[in-house]
């Protein structure tokens, strides 16, 4: 069964050994193709609490099952419930384990019904893996309290089958939620997408809930051999790719994440650390290696006859019959690094199911507006409404790296963290370097695929041909919080001309 997050993350973050045991069992179940289990979810709607919590939410044969896991022992004494730890000490519970599970179930029902999803079967159960089943009670059915005797993959699968078979059935006139809709909604509510600190190559603690489009992709991956995901800069393609790779590895398939730019290795490696997932540039794939699943990031850089012929040899079953996922930007990034052949793209896209990511999860509304105004490029609807306005710095002198560094120093004096600032020289193809006072300078070629909190764009392209437009596009879409553009008055004239011919001022 698919487990979200995957087992290594559950093992790392679970609050108890009992939850870890249940996670291992759920993951090891060879269940229905649509089955999925979500661990440690918080539910925003609850009649008496700000949030309800469920240890697991499982979709099994079209039934949504809420699971409360209690490690150690549980006892009821004079009407009050207690947990019993390994030292034999009793700890009072505010409500029974079954009521906890039911509370989470009702909260989830409220959320999904508010969204108009329709009727679906649902159950709430308790698992106490360390003790025998409690004495029979009129408060719950015996099938709804699992204990140590059920703690095997076969035992748990059988218990889930029994729950699904005996769940309530709707009347003939009731509008039912489809399993597909349930799956996508659950992925959307309970999949957390990590945020990357690109400067340090580390995963930040903050996490964002998957967008509706990201959830649809993740919910569909298990059922489709070949998938192509399209999205502009900032729509979260690479984050979805990493989560997709974890799904494939959890299914015990051999997996490789590959790309054209070698620098992307430091982006993906912390995201999939601790899993059996290979990460390497496309041109370094060993000639004698074959993977069950190949995931390609920035695939527009590899949309050539030669690259697709190479894909034929590295994915089991070949390109037309194998299992692969490509993630690419349909806008301008193909002209920055690598090559893009439209005929090859049309051929390959015909072999896959295509999804679009339409919500920008990186750039503020102001940055998205600049991209649309000057380039007419679709980078999705802004998910981040608030943020700094774009700072234009017009100069009669050189709009170069030295001037940009002075702007950066002023930002640092105003409290911006030095590592949070990138200077992107839009006319350069040079690898990253630093000023004498450790301000990062990079180019569109090496910034592509990454992001920074604050970006200062300088050295605008002298010509806004395909390559110049692509470089400008990449440069201005790297910023998460604040974008500064340093330009000459001659640049201003060319930008106005660009906007008239290509952007929102047509």
N, C-alpha and C positions, 0 to 999 in steps of 0.2 A: 504494500500500500504506500502511496505517496504520503510523506510526512512533511509538514510545513511548520516551522523551519526544518531543515534536514536534521538527521540524527546527531551529527557532531555538535550542532548548535544547541539542540535540546539537552544533550549530555552536559554541555558547558553551563547552560543557564537555568536548568530545571531546579526547582526549589527543594526537591527531595529525591532520595534513591527510589522511592516508590514510583514517582513520575518517570524517572529514567527507565525503570523496568517496563512500565506500560508502553512507553515510547518504543523501546526495542521490540516488544511483541507486536505492536501495531505495524511497525515498519517491516517486520518479517512475514506478515500475513500476505498470502497470494490471493488477494481479493478481487472483486469486480474492477473492470477497467476504470470506472468513474469514481472509485472509492478514494477518499482523501481524509487525512486527519490533521487538524490544526492544534498546536500546543499552546497553552498558557495565553488565552485570549481575554481581553478586557471588553466589556460590553457597556456602551455609554448610556443605555436606557434601563432604568430600574426604579420601581416605585418607592423604595425606601433608602437606596444607596446612590451615591453619585455614579458608581460603576459596579457592575456585577462581574465576577470572574468565573471562568470555566477552565479546568485543567486541560481538557481536550474537547474539541468539537469534531465529530466524525460524520462524514456523509457516506452512508452505506446502503446500497440498493434503493436509493431515492429517499431514505429516511435520515433526518438530521438527529444525531444522538449526542447529548451533552453528558460529559463524564466528569465526576468529581472523584479524585484519587486521594485516599487517606492512608499514609504509611503508618507503621506501628499498629497500635490497637485503638479501638473506639468502644466506649461503654455508655449506656444510659442508666442513670441512677436518679430515682425519684423524679423522673420526667425531664431531667437535664442531661445533655450529651457532653461527653468528655473525650478528648484524645488522650492516649496513653503512650508516652515516649519510651525509649529503650531502657531507661532507668526505672521504669515503673511509675513515674510521676504523672498525675492527672492534670489536664489543662481544659478548662471549661470552654465549650464552643457556644457561640451565640445562637446557632440553630443546628439542626441535625444535618449530617452529610447529605441526606436525600433532599432536604429543603434547600441546601446550597445549590445542588444540581438543578433543582426545579426553578429556583430563582433565576439562574443563568439562562435556562431554557425560555422562560417567559420574557426575559429581557431581549434575547435574540429574536423571539417571535415579534415583539413590538417593533424592533428595528426593521425586519424584513417586510412586515405588513405595512409599515409606513411607506416603504418603497414600492408597494403594489405588486409584490412578487406572486401573490396567489397562495392557495392552500398547499401545505406540505405536511407530511407525517413527521412527528417529532417525539422523542423520548428522552427522559433524564434518568441516568443510572449512577450508581456508586461502585467504585472498585476499592477493596481493601486487600491488597495482595499479601499482607503479612499474617492474616488471621483467617480462621474459618468463618463461614457465613454466620451472620447474627441470627438469633432466634426469629422465627416467623412473626411478622407484624402485619396488621391490617393497613398500615401506612404505605406499604409498597408490595409489589409482586416479587416473588422469589427470583424471577428472571432479571430484575432490575438492580440486584445487589450481587456483584461478583466478588469472589474471594480467592484464597490461595489455591483452591482446587481448580480454578479456571485459568490459572496463570501459565498458559502455553499458547503458542500461536494458534493451534487447532482449537483449543478450548475457547479462546477469545473470539475467533472467527465464528465458531458455532453459536456462541452467545449473541453475537451481533446478528447472525442469521435469524435466530429465534426472535429477537426484538423486532427486526424488520418484518418478519412473517406475521407477527401478531399486532403490528401497529394499527392505528385507526385507519379506516378507509373513508374517503369522501363520498358524498352523495353524487349521483350522476350529473347533477346540474352545477356542481361546484367547479369554479375555475381553479385548475391545479397548476402549481409551479412545475416547470420542467426541470429535470435533473441538470440540464445544461445551464439554465438560469441560476439554479441553486449553487452550482459549482462556481460559476463566475462571481456571484455575489459574495460567497464565502471567501474566495481568493482575494476579492477586493477589500473585504473588511479585515482579514486576518493575516495578509502578507505584508511584512514590513520590509521596506527597501533601505538598505544602509546608505549613509552619506559618506563620501570619501574625502579625506583631507589629502588632496593631490600633492601638496608640498611634502608631506611626511610619508605618503604611501600607506596610510593607515585608515582603518574604518572608524569613523566617529561614533560616539555613543548615541547621538540622536538618530532616529529612524523615521522615515516617512511612510505613510500608508500607500500602498500601490494605487495608481490611478485606475479608473474603470477600464481603460484600454490595456494597461499593463496586466491587470487581473485577467482579462479575456485571453491574452496571449498565454499566460502561465497556466490557466485552466485548460487550454486546448493542446498543450504540447504533447501530453502523454498519448493522445489519440491520432497524432499526425506525424508522418515520417519526415516530411520536408516542409519547412516553414520559412517564409521571408517576412521580416519585420521592417517596415519603413517608418522613418520618423526624422524630423528635422533636428538640428542641434538643440540639446537640452531637454529632449523628450524622454530621456531615461533608458535608451536602448541598451547601453552597456550593462546597466544594473539588472535589467530583465535577463540579459544573456547570462550573467553570472548565476542568477537564481535558476535559470533553465539548466545550466550545467550541473548544478547541485542535484536537481531532480534526476537527471540522467545517471549521474554517478550513484545516487541512492538506489537506482534500479539495477545496479551492478553491471552497467555497461562501461566499456572503456571510452573515455571522453578526452577530447582536446579542444582547448580554446586557442584560436589562431587569428592572425591579423597581419597587416602589411608593415605597420610601424613598430619597430622593436621596443620603443619606449612604453607601449601599452602593457608590456609584461608587468611593470611595477604597479600598474593600476589593478590588474586582475589578480595578481598573486595573493595579496592580503584578503581578497574577497573569497577565495576558494581554498585558503590554507587549511591543511589537515584533511583534505579530501584526495581521493585518487583521481585527480584531474590534471592533465598536462597543460601547460601554458607555454606557447612558443610562437615566434614569428612564422609566417607562412613559408618563407624561403628557407627556413631551417628545419622544416619537417623532414625526418629521416626517410630516405628512399624506400627502406624496407619495412616501414611501420604502417599499420592499418588500424583505424579506430572504429568502434561501433557507432559513435556519434561525433560529428565535427561541427563546432560552432565558430562562425566567422564574424568578427567585429569589423566595422568600417569596411564592409564588403564592397562598397563602391570603388575602393582602391584596387580590388582584385578582379574586377569584372572584365576579364580578358580571356581569349581562347586558351592561352597558355596556362593561366591559373585554373580555369575550369577543367582542363585536361589533367592537371595535377590533382585536383579534388577527386577526380575519377579513381585515382590510384590509392588515396589515403582513407577513403570512407568505405566501410564494408558494404558490398552490394553495388558500388559505383555511384556516380553522381545522380543518375536518373532513377535509381531504385534504392539508394542508401538513405541513411538517417542523418540529415544535416539541418542546421538553422543558420540563416544569414541575417545580419542586422546592418542596415545601410541608410544613408541620408540621401533622399531623392533631390536635394537642392544643389549646392555648389561645391561640396567638400571634395568631390572626385578630382577636381583640378589642382588640388594642393599637393597630394602625395599619391603616387600610383596612377593607374590608367582605368578609364571607364569606356567600354564599348557598348553602345546602345543595343546593337543587334544581339550581343551575348546576353545582356540583361533581359531582353524580351524572351529569349530562348529559355534561360534558367528560371525566370519567374513563372513561366508556364508549367514548370515541374513541381511547383510548391503552392501551398496555401499562403495567402498574403494577409498580413494584418497591418493596420496603421496605428501609430501612436500620435495622438493629436493634442496632448496636453503638455505644455512646457513645464518641467519641474525644476529647472535650473535658473532661468532668467526672470528678472522682474518685468512687470508690465511695460515699464519705460524702455527697457532693452529690446523687448519683443517689438515694440512700436518702431524703434530705429531700424531694425532689420526689415520690417515690412515696408517702411517708408522709403528706404533707399534701395533695397534689393528686391522687394516684392516676394521674398522667400517665405515659405510656410514653415515656421518653427513651432507651430501649435499655439493653442490658447494659453495665456499666461496663468500658471497655477499660483504664482507669487504676485499678488496684486500690489503690495507695498514694497518700497525700496527707494534708494537714492535716485534722484533724477539724473539724467545723463549730463555730464560736465563736458562742455566744449571749450577747448583752449585754442584760441586763434592767435597766430603769431606772424609777425613780419619777417622773422628769421627762419632758421632751420627747425622744422618740426621733427627733431631726431631723438635718439636715445638719450643724449645728454640733457636736453630740455625735459624729456619725460622723467628722467631721474630726479630732476629738481622738483617736479610735481609730486613725485613719490615721497621725497623727503618732507615736503610740506604736509602730506597726508600723515606721515609718521609722527610729525610734531603735533598733529591734531588728535593723535591717539590710535591711529590704525596700526595694527601689528605688521611689522616688517615682512614676515613670511607670508602674509595674506595678500601681498601685492605682486602682480606680474606686470612687467613692461613687455608688450608684444610689438616688435618691429614688423609691420605688415609687408614690407618689401624684402624682408630677409628670409633665408632658408637655413640659417645657422642654428646649431644646437644650443641648448640653454647655457647661459653663463651668468656671472654676477658682477655687479659694480664693485668698486673697492670697499663699499660699505654694505655689501651683501644684499643688494636688491636684485631680484631675479629678472633677467632679460632673456626672452625667447622669441621664437618665430612661429608663424601659423603652422608650418610643417610639423614642428615638435610640440605645439600646444594642442593640436587636434586630438580629440578624445579625452582631454583633461579640462579642469576648471579651476578657477581661483576666486577668492572673495572679491578682490578688486583688480581691475585690469585697466592699464593705460595703453591705448593704441597710438602708435606714432609711425613715422615713415610710411604714410599712406602710399599705395601703389601709384606710379606715375601714369599708368594706363589701366582703365577699368575694362580690360578684356576678360576672357574667361578665367585666366589665371589670377588676374588682379581682383576680380569680383570674389573669387573663391577665397583668396587670402584675407580680404576685408571681412567676408562673412564669418570665417573661422575666428578671426581676431575679436570681433565684437560680440560673439556668442559664448565666450569663455567665462564671462563675469557672472557671479552669483548675486553679488550685493551692489557693487558700484562700478560704473563704466565711465572712463575718461577718454576723450578723443582729442589728441593734439594734432592740429592741422594748420596749414598755411592758407592765406586767402585764395591762392590758386587752387589748392585742394578743395576749398569751399565751392568754387565755381564748377569743378568737375563732379563733386558730390551732387550739386543741384541738377546738373545735366543727367547724371546717373538716375536720380530720383524721377526725373521727367520721363526718361525712356524705359525704366525698368521697375520703379517702385510705386509708391502710393500716390505720387503727384502726377500720374499720367493724365 
